[in-house]
Amino acid sequence: MDSFAAFLDGSKFSATQIRFITLIIDELTANGMMEPARLFESPYVDQGHADVIFPADFDIIVNILRDVNANARPQGAA
């Protein structure tokens, strides 16, 4: 996902943070969208709480998800 690639680009994130973002990307790839509330469910909380893993960037992640959701088209839509 380009939105998360831009987020990670040029920044120094830990392996835990990158793994967390990879989980998000995997879900977005599989489903096309993801509600931010999912960040507080498994498998995400199994890695730790998003707002703790990304104390300064949590709002950015939520905004990226909202943007992806806003631009997602339902299957079958033209």
Secondary structure by P-SEA (a helix, b strand, c coil): caaaaaaaccccccaaaaaaaaaaaaaaaacccccccccccccccccccccccccccaaaaaaaaaaaaaaccccccc
